Amino acid sequence: MSLQPAPSRHIVWQSVITVISAAILIGAEVFGAAFAGGWALAILLGLDDTGAHIIQGLLFLLGVAIMVAFIRNAQRIEPFRR
């Protein structure tokens, strides 16, 4: 039984840069909306600053989940390695 070396895989930098650039743009929108939405919901519900921060934190976590899903899907479309 002979062991053969694994085929060499290199990083496709153009795909990496494309996905990171899109993630920065989409992340700015998602997290900006999370903070503004949390502030607006707190005012709508008549909450104090602590309530606003809690809602913003929850929406921020939702934004993190959205960004993780985006990166995973983007890697399927634009593979980082070949």
N, C-alpha and C positions, 0 to 999 in steps of 0.2 A: 504494500500500500504506500503510494508516494503522495506526499503533500505538495500541492501546487500553490504558488502564491496567489492571493486574491487579486482580481483584476484591479488595476489602478483607477481610482475615481477622482476626478478633479472638481473643484468648485466652479460653478458657472457664476462669475461675479455679476454679470449683467442681470441675471435673474434675482440675485440677492439684493442688488441695489434697487431694482424695480419694486420688489416686495417691501423692502424697508421704507422706500420713499412713499409708497401708497399707504403703508401702516402709519407713518408720521402724519400724513394728511388726514386720514380717516380717524386716527386717534385724537387729533386736535378737535375734530368735530364731535366725536363721541363723548370725550371727557368734558368739553365745553358745554355740551347739551346736558350732561349729568349734573354739573354744578348749577347751571342756570335753571334747569328743571327742578332740582331740589329746592332751590331758593323760591321759585315760583309756587311750587306745591306747598311749601311751608307757609307762605303768605296766604295762599288760598284756604289752607286748613286752620289758619290762625295759630300756628306754632311759634315758639320762641326760637332763639338762636340755636339752642341745643337740638331741638327737633329738626331744624333746617340742616344742621351738620349730620344728623343721623340719616336723614333722607338722602343727602348728598353722598354720604358714604355708601349707602345701599345702591344708589344709582352708579356710583363709581365702580363698585364690584360687578355690577351688570355690564358696565363698559369694558372691564377687564375680560369678562367672559366673551363678549363680542369680539374683542381684539384677538383673543386666542383662537377663536373659531375662524376669524378672517385669515390669520397667519397660516393655520393648518390648511385651509382651502386654497390659499394662494400657493403654498408649496406643492400642492397636487398639480396645479395648472402650470406653474413656473418652477420646475424642480431645481434645487440648489446644487445637486451633484449629478454628474454624468459619468 
